Amino acid sequence: MIDQLFEFVQNHPLLVGAFLLVLTAWIAYEVRNSASSGVTSSQATQLINREDAVVIDTREAGDFKAGHIAGARNIPQSRIDDRLGELEKTKDKPIIVVCKSGQTSGLTVAKLVKAGFSRVYKLKGGMMQWQADGLPMVKK
């Protein structure tokens, strides 16, 4: 088995090189994203309780009404640029950005950081992880 692997590597160096390049890029991407300003559900709860963090839910209104974190503000991602003024009073507080699965909240985090907000975090795993952790949700 090992002999066949070495033979394959010797016969297809470009294919193996491309695979290693893609693998390295993927690992670097995952490491960078996992470390970038994300908080877990328990860390978010601590920020909310201890430092009065502001929770921004970037899902659409229907998803927000179906269930959200208590005290969260609904600002859909498509409207964040128009509604940045609403957040000016909270620049000194931590802000937690929440989306459905934690994949798209990074865009909103980047926009808020660019607008001068210093303590902006995304909720890792989004509302799906919040629900999976059995944490309370408000329905309106």
C-alpha positions as CSV (number, residue, x, y, z in Angstrom):
1,M,0.0,0.0,0.0
2,I,2.7,2.5,1.0
3,D,4.7,1.5,-2.1
4,Q,1.8,2.4,-4.3
5,L,1.4,5.8,-2.6
6,F,5.1,6.6,-3.2
7,E,4.8,5.4,-6.8
8,F,1.7,7.7,-7.3
9,V,3.6,10.6,-5.8
10,Q,6.6,10.0,-8.1
11,N,4.4,9.7,-11.2
12,H,2.1,12.6,-10.5
13,P,4.1,15.4,-8.8
14,L,1.9,18.3,-10.1
15,L,-1.3,16.6,-8.9
16,V,0.2,16.0,-5.5
17,G,1.6,19.5,-5.3
18,A,-1.7,21.0,-6.2
19,F,-3.4,18.9,-3.5
20,L,-0.9,20.0,-0.9
21,L,-1.4,23.7,-1.9
22,V,-5.2,23.5,-1.6
23,L,-4.9,21.6,1.7
24,T,-2.6,24.2,3.1
25,A,-4.8,27.1,1.9
26,W,-7.9,25.4,3.4
27,I,-6.2,24.8,6.8
28,A,-5.0,28.4,6.9
29,Y,-8.5,29.7,6.1
30,E,-10.1,27.6,8.8
31,V,-7.5,28.6,11.4
32,R,-7.9,32.3,10.6
33,N,-11.7,32.1,10.7
34,S,-11.9,30.2,13.9
35,A,-9.7,32.7,15.7
36,S,-11.2,35.9,14.3
37,S,-13.2,37.7,16.9
38,G,-15.7,35.0,17.6
39,V,-17.3,34.2,20.9
40,T,-19.1,31.0,22.0
41,S,-22.6,31.0,23.4
42,S,-21.3,31.0,27.0
43,Q,-18.9,33.8,26.3
44,A,-21.7,35.8,24.7
45,T,-23.9,35.2,27.7
46,Q,-21.1,36.5,30.0
47,L,-20.7,39.6,27.8
48,I,-24.4,40.2,27.9
49,N,-24.7,39.8,31.6
50,R,-21.5,41.4,32.8
51,E,-20.8,44.1,30.3
52,D,-24.3,44.8,28.9
53,A,-23.3,43.8,25.4
54,V,-25.6,44.8,22.5
55,V,-26.8,41.9,20.4
56,I,-27.4,42.6,16.7
57,D,-29.4,39.9,14.9
58,T,-28.7,40.1,11.1
59,R,-31.4,37.6,10.0
60,E,-34.5,38.7,8.2
61,A,-37.5,39.8,10.2
62,G,-39.4,36.5,9.8
63,D,-36.6,34.5,11.2
64,F,-36.1,37.1,13.9
65,K,-39.7,36.9,15.0
66,A,-39.6,33.1,15.0
67,G,-37.0,33.2,17.8
68,H,-34.1,35.5,18.9
69,I,-31.9,36.3,21.9
70,A,-33.6,38.4,24.5
71,G,-32.9,42.1,24.0
72,A,-31.5,41.6,20.5
73,R,-31.9,44.3,17.8
74,N,-33.0,43.1,14.4
75,I,-30.9,44.8,11.7
76,P,-30.9,42.7,8.6
77,Q,-27.5,42.4,6.9
78,S,-28.7,44.0,3.8
79,R,-29.7,47.2,5.8
80,I,-26.6,47.4,8.1
81,D,-25.1,50.3,6.1
82,D,-28.3,52.4,6.3
83,R,-28.8,51.7,10.0
84,L,-25.3,52.2,11.4
85,G,-26.5,55.5,13.0
86,E,-28.7,53.5,15.4
87,L,-25.6,52.0,17.0
88,E,-23.6,55.2,17.5
89,K,-24.7,55.3,21.2
90,T,-23.3,51.8,21.8
91,K,-19.7,52.3,20.6
92,D,-18.3,51.8,24.1
93,K,-20.1,48.6,24.6
94,P,-19.3,45.1,23.3
95,I,-21.4,44.2,20.2
96,I,-22.3,40.6,19.4
97,V,-23.4,40.0,15.8
98,V,-25.7,37.0,15.3
99,C,-26.8,35.3,12.1
100,K,-28.4,32.0,11.4
101,S,-25.3,29.7,11.3
102,G,-22.4,32.0,12.0
103,Q,-21.2,32.1,8.4
104,T,-22.4,35.5,7.3
105,S,-22.0,37.5,10.5
106,G,-18.3,38.1,9.7
107,L,-19.3,40.6,6.9
108,T,-21.3,42.7,9.4
109,V,-18.4,42.5,11.9
110,A,-16.0,43.8,9.3
111,K,-18.4,46.7,8.5
112,L,-18.8,47.7,12.1
113,V,-15.0,47.5,12.8
114,K,-14.5,49.7,9.7
115,A,-17.1,52.2,11.0
116,G,-15.0,52.6,14.3
117,F,-16.6,50.0,16.6
118,S,-13.8,48.5,18.6
119,R,-15.3,45.6,20.5
120,V,-17.3,43.6,17.9
121,Y,-17.7,39.9,18.0
122,K,-19.6,37.3,16.0
123,L,-21.5,34.5,17.7
124,K,-19.8,31.2,16.6
125,G,-22.4,28.9,15.2
126,G,-25.0,31.6,15.2
127,M,-28.6,31.0,16.3
128,M,-28.3,27.4,15.4
129,Q,-25.5,26.9,18.0
130,W,-27.5,29.1,20.5
131,Q,-30.5,26.7,20.1
132,A,-28.3,23.6,20.2
133,D,-26.8,24.8,23.6
134,G,-30.4,25.0,24.9
135,L,-30.2,28.7,25.7
136,P,-33.4,30.8,26.0
137,M,-35.0,32.5,23.0
138,V,-37.7,35.1,22.8
139,K,-40.5,34.8,20.2
140,K,-42.4,37.9,19.0
